[in-house]
Amino acid sequence: MNCTKTANHKEAGASKLALAFLLLTVTVVTAGCQNVIGTAQPARLDSPEKSVQQMLQKRVSYALGSNVILSSRALTDSNRLIIDAPRPKSINGHRQGMDLGRPDHFTLWKQGKQCILKHEESEREWVLEDARCIAEK
């Protein structure tokens, strides 16, 4: 009977050690994530190639759930991109008037060598592969 109690105590000790290790790992990983997020800087695109412009347009369209056409200069002068809500359609299908809905806001961030597009309203983020961006001063 003493052998069983000793084995149970060893298992309990091992479980406590595993739990302590897990908590330590979660703490370190969480602290690391907060540190990385804190290092992102507002940025603008640096001479984006056509493929980067297409990727940006695709990400913005996806975020808004509708096809959006962007200027080739989008996010090259500033880290902010504001997209007005589409105008409502009339009965004959033509767009008319102005929608008083709130515009959508996107921002560009540089984190290490990555350019990250953030949709401010949903807080979703996308890495813009192959994009070069410059941190704003």
Phi and psi in radians as a Rosetta constraint file:
Dihedral C 1 N 2 CA 2 C 2 CIRCULARHARMONIC -1.092 0.35
Dihedral N 2 CA 2 C 2 N 3 CIRCULARHARMONIC -0.613 0.35
Dihedral C 2 N 3 CA 3 C 3 CIRCULARHARMONIC -1.100 0.35
Dihedral N 3 CA 3 C 3 N 4 CIRCULARHARMONIC -0.698 0.35
Dihedral C 3 N 4 CA 4 C 4 CIRCULARHARMONIC -1.145 0.35
Dihedral N 4 CA 4 C 4 N 5 CIRCULARHARMONIC -0.764 0.35
Dihedral C 4 N 5 CA 5 C 5 CIRCULARHARMONIC -1.110 0.35
Dihedral N 5 CA 5 C 5 N 6 CIRCULARHARMONIC -0.690 0.35
Dihedral C 5 N 6 CA 6 C 6 CIRCULARHARMONIC -1.135 0.35
Dihedral N 6 CA 6 C 6 N 7 CIRCULARHARMONIC -0.737 0.35
Dihedral C 6 N 7 CA 7 C 7 CIRCULARHARMONIC -1.117 0.35
Dihedral N 7 CA 7 C 7 N 8 CIRCULARHARMONIC -0.734 0.35
Dihedral C 7 N 8 CA 8 C 8 CIRCULARHARMONIC -1.118 0.35
Dihedral N 8 CA 8 C 8 N 9 CIRCULARHARMONIC -0.686 0.35
Dihedral C 8 N 9 CA 9 C 9 CIRCULARHARMONIC -1.141 0.35
Dihedral N 9 CA 9 C 9 N 10 CIRCULARHARMONIC -0.669 0.35
Dihedral C 9 N 10 CA 10 C 10 CIRCULARHARMONIC -1.151 0.35
Dihedral N 10 CA 10 C 10 N 11 CIRCULARHARMONIC -0.728 0.35
Dihedral C 10 N 11 CA 11 C 11 CIRCULARHARMONIC -1.119 0.35
Dihedral N 11 CA 11 C 11 N 12 CIRCULARHARMONIC -0.718 0.35
Dihedral C 11 N 12 CA 12 C 12 CIRCULARHARMONIC -1.117 0.35
Dihedral N 12 CA 12 C 12 N 13 CIRCULARHARMONIC -0.716 0.35
Dihedral C 12 N 13 CA 13 C 13 CIRCULARHARMONIC -1.126 0.35
Dihedral N 13 CA 13 C 13 N 14 CIRCULARHARMONIC -0.701 0.35
Dihedral C 13 N 14 CA 14 C 14 CIRCULARHARMONIC -1.149 0.35
Dihedral N 14 CA 14 C 14 N 15 CIRCULARHARMONIC -0.681 0.35
Dihedral C 14 N 15 CA 15 C 15 CIRCULARHARMONIC -1.131 0.35
Dihedral N 15 CA 15 C 15 N 16 CIRCULARHARMONIC -0.726 0.35
Dihedral C 15 N 16 CA 16 C 16 CIRCULARHARMONIC -1.131 0.35
Dihedral N 16 CA 16 C 16 N 17 CIRCULARHARMONIC -0.695 0.35
Dihedral C 16 N 17 CA 17 C 17 CIRCULARHARMONIC -1.131 0.35
Dihedral N 17 CA 17 C 17 N 18 CIRCULARHARMONIC -0.749 0.35
Dihedral C 17 N 18 CA 18 C 18 CIRCULARHARMONIC -1.108 0.35
Dihedral N 18 CA 18 C 18 N 19 CIRCULARHARMONIC -0.715 0.35
Dihedral C 18 N 19 CA 19 C 19 CIRCULARHARMONIC -1.132 0.35
Dihedral N 19 CA 19 C 19 N 20 CIRCULARHARMONIC -0.755 0.35
Dihedral C 19 N 20 CA 20 C 20 CIRCULARHARMONIC -1.084 0.35
Dihedral N 20 CA 20 C 20 N 21 CIRCULARHARMONIC -0.727 0.35
Dihedral C 20 N 21 CA 21 C 21 CIRCULARHARMONIC -1.109 0.35
Dihedral N 21 CA 21 C 21 N 22 CIRCULARHARMONIC -0.743 0.35
Dihedral C 21 N 22 CA 22 C 22 CIRCULARHARMONIC -1.073 0.35
Dihedral N 22 CA 22 C 22 N 23 CIRCULARHARMONIC -0.796 0.35
Dihedral C 22 N 23 CA 23 C 23 CIRCULARHARMONIC -1.101 0.35
Dihedral N 23 CA 23 C 23 N 24 CIRCULARHARMONIC -0.710 0.35
Dihedral C 23 N 24 CA 24 C 24 CIRCULARHARMONIC -1.099 0.35
Dihedral N 24 CA 24 C 24 N 25 CIRCULARHARMONIC -0.754 0.35
Dihedral C 24 N 25 CA 25 C 25 CIRCULARHARMONIC -1.091 0.35
Dihedral N 25 CA 25 C 25 N 26 CIRCULARHARMONIC -0.794 0.35
Dihedral C 25 N 26 CA 26 C 26 CIRCULARHARMONIC -1.092 0.35
Dihedral N 26 CA 26 C 26 N 27 CIRCULARHARMONIC -0.724 0.35
Dihedral C 26 N 27 CA 27 C 27 CIRCULARHARMONIC -1.097 0.35
Dihedral N 27 CA 27 C 27 N 28 CIRCULARHARMONIC -0.795 0.35
Dihedral C 27 N 28 CA 28 C 28 CIRCULARHARMONIC -1.142 0.35
Dihedral N 28 CA 28 C 28 N 29 CIRCULARHARMONIC -0.777 0.35
Dihedral C 28 N 29 CA 29 C 29 CIRCULARHARMONIC -1.113 0.35
Dihedral N 29 CA 29 C 29 N 30 CIRCULARHARMONIC -0.775 0.35
Dihedral C 29 N 30 CA 30 C 30 CIRCULARHARMONIC -1.097 0.35
Dihedral N 30 CA 30 C 30 N 31 CIRCULARHARMONIC -0.766 0.35
Dihedral C 30 N 31 CA 31 C 31 CIRCULARHARMONIC -1.100 0.35
Dihedral N 31 CA 31 C 31 N 32 CIRCULARHARMONIC -0.672 0.35
Dihedral C 31 N 32 CA 32 C 32 CIRCULARHARMONIC -1.116 0.35
Dihedral N 32 CA 32 C 32 N 33 CIRCULARHARMONIC -0.706 0.35
Dihedral C 32 N 33 CA 33 C 33 CIRCULARHARMONIC -1.139 0.35
Dihedral N 33 CA 33 C 33 N 34 CIRCULARHARMONIC -0.737 0.35
Dihedral C 33 N 34 CA 34 C 34 CIRCULARHARMONIC -1.117 0.35
Dihedral N 34 CA 34 C 34 N 35 CIRCULARHARMONIC -0.636 0.35
Dihedral C 34 N 35 CA 35 C 35 CIRCULARHARMONIC -1.186 0.35
Dihedral N 35 CA 35 C 35 N 36 CIRCULARHARMONIC -0.738 0.35
Dihedral C 35 N 36 CA 36 C 36 CIRCULARHARMONIC -1.147 0.35
Dihedral N 36 CA 36 C 36 N 37 CIRCULARHARMONIC -0.778 0.35
Dihedral C 36 N 37 CA 37 C 37 CIRCULARHARMONIC -1.067 0.35
Dihedral N 37 CA 37 C 37 N 38 CIRCULARHARMONIC -0.654 0.35
Dihedral C 37 N 38 CA 38 C 38 CIRCULARHARMONIC -1.193 0.35
Dihedral N 38 CA 38 C 38 N 39 CIRCULARHARMONIC -0.253 0.35
Dihedral C 38 N 39 CA 39 C 39 CIRCULARHARMONIC -1.592 0.35
Dihedral N 39 CA 39 C 39 N 40 CIRCULARHARMONIC -0.122 0.35
Dihedral C 39 N 40 CA 40 C 40 CIRCULARHARMONIC -1.181 0.35
Dihedral N 40 CA 40 C 40 N 41 CIRCULARHARMONIC 2.450 0.35
Dihedral C 40 N 41 CA 41 C 41 CIRCULARHARMONIC -2.133 0.35
Dihedral N 41 CA 41 C 41 N 42 CIRCULARHARMONIC 2.538 0.35
Dihedral C 41 N 42 CA 42 C 42 CIRCULARHARMONIC -1.003 0.35
Dihedral N 42 CA 42 C 42 N 43 CIRCULARHARMONIC 2.458 0.35
Dihedral C 42 N 43 CA 43 C 43 CIRCULARHARMONIC -2.523 0.35
Dihedral N 43 CA 43 C 43 N 44 CIRCULARHARMONIC 2.962 0.35
Dihedral C 43 N 44 CA 44 C 44 CIRCULARHARMONIC -2.322 0.35
Dihedral N 44 CA 44 C 44 N 45 CIRCULARHARMONIC 2.720 0.35
Dihedral C 44 N 45 CA 45 C 45 CIRCULARHARMONIC -1.220 0.35
Dihedral N 45 CA 45 C 45 N 46 CIRCULARHARMONIC 2.474 0.35
Dihedral C 45 N 46 CA 46 C 46 CIRCULARHARMONIC -1.840 0.35
Dihedral N 46 CA 46 C 46 N 47 CIRCULARHARMONIC 1.823 0.35
Dihedral C 46 N 47 CA 47 C 47 CIRCULARHARMONIC 0.758 0.35
Dihedral N 47 CA 47 C 47 N 48 CIRCULARHARMONIC 1.138 0.35
Dihedral C 47 N 48 CA 48 C 48 CIRCULARHARMONIC -1.156 0.35
Dihedral N 48 CA 48 C 48 N 49 CIRCULARHARMONIC 2.372 0.35
Dihedral C 48 N 49 CA 49 C 49 CIRCULARHARMONIC -1.304 0.35
Dihedral N 49 CA 49 C 49 N 50 CIRCULARHARMONIC 2.898 0.35
Dihedral C 49 N 50 CA 50 C 50 CIRCULARHARMONIC -0.966 0.35
Dihedral N 50 CA 50 C 50 N 51 CIRCULARHARMONIC -0.701 0.35
Dihedral C 50 N 51 CA 51 C 51 CIRCULARHARMONIC -1.128 0.35
Dihedral N 51 CA 51 C 51 N 52 CIRCULARHARMONIC -0.627 0.35
Dihedral C 51 N 52 CA 52 C 52 CIRCULARHARMONIC -1.233 0.35
Dihedral N 52 CA 52 C 52 N 53 CIRCULARHARMONIC -0.713 0.35
Dihedral C 52 N 53 CA 53 C 53 CIRCULARHARMONIC -1.066 0.35
Dihedral N 53 CA 53 C 53 N 54 CIRCULARHARMONIC -0.728 0.35
Dihedral C 53 N 54 CA 54 C 54 CIRCULARHARMONIC -1.144 0.35
Dihedral N 54 CA 54 C 54 N 55 CIRCULARHARMONIC -0.709 0.35
Dihedral C 54 N 55 CA 55 C 55 CIRCULARHARMONIC -1.127 0.35
Dihedral N 55 CA 55 C 55 N 56 CIRCULARHARMONIC -0.736 0.35
Dihedral C 55 N 56 CA 56 C 56 CIRCULARHARMONIC -1.056 0.35
Dihedral N 56 CA 56 C 56 N 57 CIRCULARHARMONIC -0.820 0.35
Dihedral C 56 N 57 CA 57 C 57 CIRCULARHARMONIC -1.075 0.35
Dihedral N 57 CA 57 C 57 N 58 CIRCULARHARMONIC -0.686 0.35
Dihedral C 57 N 58 CA 58 C 58 CIRCULARHARMONIC -1.142 0.35
Dihedral N 58 CA 58 C 58 N 59 CIRCULARHARMONIC -0.758 0.35
Dihedral C 58 N 59 CA 59 C 59 CIRCULARHARMONIC -1.148 0.35
Dihedral N 59 CA 59 C 59 N 60 CIRCULARHARMONIC -0.753 0.35
Dihedral C 59 N 60 CA 60 C 60 CIRCULARHARMONIC -1.141 0.35
Dihedral N 60 CA 60 C 60 N 61 CIRCULARHARMONIC -0.768 0.35
Dihedral C 60 N 61 CA 61 C 61 CIRCULARHARMONIC -1.057 0.35
Dihedral N 61 CA 61 C 61 N 62 CIRCULARHARMONIC -0.743 0.35
Dihedral C 61 N 62 CA 62 C 62 CIRCULARHARMONIC -1.086 0.35
Dihedral N 62 CA 62 C 62 N 63 CIRCULARHARMONIC -0.792 0.35
Dihedral C 62 N 63 CA 63 C 63 CIRCULARHARMONIC -1.079 0.35
Dihedral N 63 CA 63 C 63 N 64 CIRCULARHARMONIC -0.622 0.35
Dihedral C 63 N 64 CA 64 C 64 CIRCULARHARMONIC -1.603 0.35
Dihedral N 64 CA 64 C 64 N 65 CIRCULARHARMONIC -0.228 0.35
Dihedral C 64 N 65 CA 65 C 65 CIRCULARHARMONIC 1.288 0.35
Dihedral N 65 CA 65 C 65 N 66 CIRCULARHARMONIC 0.376 0.35
Dihedral C 65 N 66 CA 66 C 66 CIRCULARHARMONIC -2.696 0.35
Dihedral N 66 CA 66 C 66 N 67 CIRCULARHARMONIC 2.768 0.35
Dihedral C 66 N 67 CA 67 C 67 CIRCULARHARMONIC -1.250 0.35
Dihedral N 67 CA 67 C 67 N 68 CIRCULARHARMONIC 2.236 0.35
Dihedral C 67 N 68 CA 68 C 68 CIRCULARHARMONIC -2.141 0.35
Dihedral N 68 CA 68 C 68 N 69 CIRCULARHARMONIC 2.422 0.35
Dihedral C 68 N 69 CA 69 C 69 CIRCULARHARMONIC -1.901 0.35
Dihedral N 69 CA 69 C 69 N 70 CIRCULARHARMONIC 2.169 0.35
Dihedral C 69 N 70 CA 70 C 70 CIRCULARHARMONIC -1.899 0.35
Dihedral N 70 CA 70 C 70 N 71 CIRCULARHARMONIC 2.669 0.35
Dihedral C 70 N 71 CA 71 C 71 CIRCULARHARMONIC -1.184 0.35
Dihedral N 71 CA 71 C 71 N 72 CIRCULARHARMONIC 2.641 0.35
Dihedral C 71 N 72 CA 72 C 72 CIRCULARHARMONIC -1.169 0.35
Dihedral N 72 CA 72 C 72 N 73 CIRCULARHARMONIC -0.243 0.35
Dihedral C 72 N 73 CA 73 C 73 CIRCULARHARMONIC -1.685 0.35
Dihedral N 73 CA 73 C 73 N 74 CIRCULARHARMONIC 0.089 0.35
Dihedral C 73 N 74 CA 74 C 74 CIRCULARHARMONIC -0.995 0.35
Dihedral N 74 CA 74 C 74 N 75 CIRCULARHARMONIC 2.265 0.35
Dihedral C 74 N 75 CA 75 C 75 CIRCULARHARMONIC 1.110 0.35
Dihedral N 75 CA 75 C 75 N 76 CIRCULARHARMONIC 0.356 0.35
Dihedral C 75 N 76 CA 76 C 76 CIRCULARHARMONIC -1.709 0.35
Dihedral N 76 CA 76 C 76 N 77 CIRCULARHARMONIC -0.376 0.35
Dihedral C 76 N 77 CA 77 C 77 CIRCULARHARMONIC -1.824 0.35
Dihedral N 77 CA 77 C 77 N 78 CIRCULARHARMONIC -0.321 0.35
Dihedral C 77 N 78 CA 78 C 78 CIRCULARHARMONIC -2.682 0.35
Dihedral N 78 CA 78 C 78 N 79 CIRCULARHARMONIC 2.855 0.35
Dihedral C 78 N 79 CA 79 C 79 CIRCULARHARMONIC -1.548 0.35
Dihedral N 79 CA 79 C 79 N 80 CIRCULARHARMONIC 0.050 0.35
Dihedral C 79 N 80 CA 80 C 80 CIRCULARHARMONIC -1.916 0.35
Dihedral N 80 CA 80 C 80 N 81 CIRCULARHARMONIC 2.412 0.35
Dihedral C 80 N 81 CA 81 C 81 CIRCULARHARMONIC -2.288 0.35
Dihedral N 81 CA 81 C 81 N 82 CIRCULARHARMONIC 2.149 0.35
Dihedral C 81 N 82 CA 82 C 82 CIRCULARHARMONIC -2.022 0.35
Dihedral N 82 CA 82 C 82 N 83 CIRCULARHARMONIC 2.202 0.35
Dihedral C 82 N 83 CA 83 C 83 CIRCULARHARMONIC -1.996 0.35
Dihedral N 83 CA 83 C 83 N 84 CIRCULARHARMONIC 2.038 0.35
Dihedral C 83 N 84 CA 84 C 84 CIRCULARHARMONIC -1.213 0.35
Dihedral N 84 CA 84 C 84 N 85 CIRCULARHARMONIC 2.636 0.35
Dihedral C 84 N 85 CA 85 C 85 CIRCULARHARMONIC -1.131 0.35
Dihedral N 85 CA 85 C 85 N 86 CIRCULARHARMONIC 2.544 0.35
Dihedral C 85 N 86 CA 86 C 86 CIRCULARHARMONIC -1.139 0.35
Dihedral N 86 CA 86 C 86 N 87 CIRCULARHARMONIC 2.590 0.35
Dihedral C 86 N 87 CA 87 C 87 CIRCULARHARMONIC -1.238 0.35
Dihedral N 87 CA 87 C 87 N 88 CIRCULARHARMONIC 2.569 0.35
Dihedral C 87 N 88 CA 88 C 88 CIRCULARHARMONIC -1.194 0.35
Dihedral N 88 CA 88 C 88 N 89 CIRCULARHARMONIC 2.660 0.35
Dihedral C 88 N 89 CA 89 C 89 CIRCULARHARMONIC -1.558 0.35
Dihedral N 89 CA 89 C 89 N 90 CIRCULARHARMONIC 2.538 0.35
Dihedral C 89 N 90 CA 90 C 90 CIRCULARHARMONIC -1.446 0.35
Dihedral N 90 CA 90 C 90 N 91 CIRCULARHARMONIC -3.125 0.35
Dihedral C 90 N 91 CA 91 C 91 CIRCULARHARMONIC -1.053 0.35
Dihedral N 91 CA 91 C 91 N 92 CIRCULARHARMONIC -0.645 0.35
Dihedral C 91 N 92 CA 92 C 92 CIRCULARHARMONIC -1.472 0.35
Dihedral N 92 CA 92 C 92 N 93 CIRCULARHARMONIC 0.093 0.35
Dihedral C 92 N 93 CA 93 C 93 CIRCULARHARMONIC 1.628 0.35
Dihedral N 93 CA 93 C 93 N 94 CIRCULARHARMONIC -0.088 0.35
Dihedral C 93 N 94 CA 94 C 94 CIRCULARHARMONIC -1.473 0.35
Dihedral N 94 CA 94 C 94 N 95 CIRCULARHARMONIC 2.572 0.35
Dihedral C 94 N 95 CA 95 C 95 CIRCULARHARMONIC -1.366 0.35
Dihedral N 95 CA 95 C 95 N 96 CIRCULARHARMONIC 2.407 0.35
Dihedral C 95 N 96 CA 96 C 96 CIRCULARHARMONIC -2.576 0.35
Dihedral N 96 CA 96 C 96 N 97 CIRCULARHARMONIC 2.786 0.35
Dihedral C 96 N 97 CA 97 C 97 CIRCULARHARMONIC 1.143 0.35
Dihedral N 97 CA 97 C 97 N 98 CIRCULARHARMONIC -2.845 0.35
Dihedral C 97 N 98 CA 98 C 98 CIRCULARHARMONIC -2.300 0.35
Dihedral N 98 CA 98 C 98 N 99 CIRCULARHARMONIC 2.373 0.35
Dihedral C 98 N 99 CA 99 C 99 CIRCULARHARMONIC -1.463 0.35
Dihedral N 99 CA 99 C 99 N 100 CIRCULARHARMONIC 2.281 0.35
Dihedral C 99 N 100 CA 100 C 100 CIRCULARHARMONIC -1.561 0.35
Dihedral N 100 CA 100 C 100 N 101 CIRCULARHARMONIC 0.178 0.35
Dihedral C 100 N 101 CA 101 C 101 CIRCULARHARMONIC -1.153 0.35
Dihedral N 101 CA 101 C 101 N 102 CIRCULARHARMONIC 2.854 0.35
Dihedral C 101 N 102 CA 102 C 102 CIRCULARHARMONIC -1.321 0.35
Dihedral N 102 CA 102 C 102 N 103 CIRCULARHARMONIC 2.464 0.35
Dihedral C 102 N 103 CA 103 C 103 CIRCULARHARMONIC -1.275 0.35
Dihedral N 103 CA 103 C 103 N 104 CIRCULARHARMONIC 2.833 0.35
Dihedral C 103 N 104 CA 104 C 104 CIRCULARHARMONIC -1.694 0.35
Dihedral N 104 CA 104 C 104 N 105 CIRCULARHARMONIC 2.511 0.35
Dihedral C 104 N 105 CA 105 C 105 CIRCULARHARMONIC -2.068 0.35
Dihedral N 105 CA 105 C 105 N 106 CIRCULARHARMONIC 2.328 0.35
Dihedral C 105 N 106 CA 106 C 106 CIRCULARHARMONIC -2.139 0.35
Dihedral N 106 CA 106 C 106 N 107 CIRCULARHARMONIC 2.552 0.35
Dihedral C 106 N 107 CA 107 C 107 CIRCULARHARMONIC -2.296 0.35
Dihedral N 107 CA 107 C 107 N 108 CIRCULARHARMONIC 2.666 0.35
Dihedral C 107 N 108 CA 108 C 108 CIRCULARHARMONIC -1.952 0.35
Dihedral N 108 CA 108 C 108 N 109 CIRCULARHARMONIC 2.362 0.35
Dihedral C 108 N 109 CA 109 C 109 CIRCULARHARMONIC -2.257 0.35
Dihedral N 109 CA 109 C 109 N 110 CIRCULARHARMONIC 2.561 0.35
Dihedral C 109 N 110 CA 110 C 110 CIRCULARHARMONIC -1.911 0.35
Dihedral N 110 CA 110 C 110 N 111 CIRCULARHARMONIC 2.170 0.35
Dihedral C 110 N 111 CA 111 C 111 CIRCULARHARMONIC -2.267 0.35
Dihedral N 111 CA 111 C 111 N 112 CIRCULARHARMONIC 1.807 0.35
Dihedral C 111 N 112 CA 112 C 112 CIRCULARHARMONIC 1.174 0.35
Dihedral N 112 CA 112 C 112 N 113 CIRCULARHARMONIC -2.150 0.35
Dihedral C 112 N 113 CA 113 C 113 CIRCULARHARMONIC -1.721 0.35
Dihedral N 113 CA 113 C 113 N 114 CIRCULARHARMONIC -0.029 0.35
Dihedral C 113 N 114 CA 114 C 114 CIRCULARHARMONIC -1.556 0.35
Dihedral N 114 CA 114 C 114 N 115 CIRCULARHARMONIC 2.526 0.35
Dihedral C 114 N 115 CA 115 C 115 CIRCULARHARMONIC -1.805 0.35
Dihedral N 115 CA 115 C 115 N 116 CIRCULARHARMONIC 2.185 0.35
Dihedral C 115 N 116 CA 116 C 116 CIRCULARHARMONIC -2.081 0.35
Dihedral N 116 CA 116 C 116 N 117 CIRCULARHARMONIC 2.185 0.35
Dihedral C 116 N 117 CA 117 C 117 CIRCULARHARMONIC -1.654 0.35
Dihedral N 117 CA 117 C 117 N 118 CIRCULARHARMONIC 2.251 0.35
Dihedral C 117 N 118 CA 118 C 118 CIRCULARHARMONIC -2.121 0.35
Dihedral N 118 CA 118 C 118 N 119 CIRCULARHARMONIC 2.256 0.35
Dihedral C 118 N 119 CA 119 C 119 CIRCULARHARMONIC -1.553 0.35
Dihedral N 119 CA 119 C 119 N 120 CIRCULARHARMONIC 1.946 0.35
Dihedral C 119 N 120 CA 120 C 120 CIRCULARHARMONIC -1.114 0.35
Dihedral N 120 CA 120 C 120 N 121 CIRCULARHARMONIC -0.659 0.35
Dihedral C 120 N 121 CA 121 C 121 CIRCULARHARMONIC -1.197 0.35
Dihedral N 121 CA 121 C 121 N 122 CIRCULARHARMONIC -0.693 0.35
Dihedral C 121 N 122 CA 122 C 122 CIRCULARHARMONIC -1.704 0.35
Dihedral N 122 CA 122 C 122 N 123 CIRCULARHARMONIC -0.250 0.35
Dihedral C 122 N 123 CA 123 C 123 CIRCULARHARMONIC 1.133 0.35
Dihedral N 123 CA 123 C 123 N 124 CIRCULARHARMONIC 0.297 0.35
Dihedral C 123 N 124 CA 124 C 124 CIRCULARHARMONIC -1.363 0.35
Dihedral N 124 CA 124 C 124 N 125 CIRCULARHARMONIC 2.609 0.35
Dihedral C 124 N 125 CA 125 C 125 CIRCULARHARMONIC -2.297 0.35
Dihedral N 125 CA 125 C 125 N 126 CIRCULARHARMONIC 2.590 0.35
Dihedral C 125 N 126 CA 126 C 126 CIRCULARHARMONIC -2.374 0.35
Dihedral N 126 CA 126 C 126 N 127 CIRCULARHARMONIC 2.368 0.35
Dihedral C 126 N 127 CA 127 C 127 CIRCULARHARMONIC -1.418 0.35
Dihedral N 127 CA 127 C 127 N 128 CIRCULARHARMONIC 2.252 0.35
Dihedral C 127 N 128 CA 128 C 128 CIRCULARHARMONIC -1.581 0.35
Dihedral N 128 CA 128 C 128 N 129 CIRCULARHARMONIC 1.690 0.35
Dihedral C 128 N 129 CA 129 C 129 CIRCULARHARMONIC -1.038 0.35
Dihedral N 129 CA 129 C 129 N 130 CIRCULARHARMONIC 2.492 0.35
Dihedral C 129 N 130 CA 130 C 130 CIRCULARHARMONIC 1.145 0.35
Dihedral N 130 CA 130 C 130 N 131 CIRCULARHARMONIC 0.081 0.35
Dihedral C 130 N 131 CA 131 C 131 CIRCULARHARMONIC -1.491 0.35
Dihedral N 131 CA 131 C 131 N 132 CIRCULARHARMONIC 2.542 0.35
Dihedral C 131 N 132 CA 132 C 132 CIRCULARHARMONIC -1.957 0.35
Dihedral N 132 CA 132 C 132 N 133 CIRCULARHARMONIC 2.287 0.35
Dihedral C 132 N 133 CA 133 C 133 CIRCULARHARMONIC -2.289 0.35
Dihedral N 133 CA 133 C 133 N 134 CIRCULARHARMONIC 2.744 0.35
Dihedral C 133 N 134 CA 134 C 134 CIRCULARHARMONIC -2.027 0.35
Dihedral N 134 CA 134 C 134 N 135 CIRCULARHARMONIC 2.261 0.35
Dihedral C 134 N 135 CA 135 C 135 CIRCULARHARMONIC -1.114 0.35
Dihedral N 135 CA 135 C 135 N 136 CIRCULARHARMONIC 2.387 0.35
Dihedral C 135 N 136 CA 136 C 136 CIRCULARHARMONIC -1.337 0.35
Dihedral N 136 CA 136 C 136 N 137 CIRCULARHARMONIC 2.607 0.35
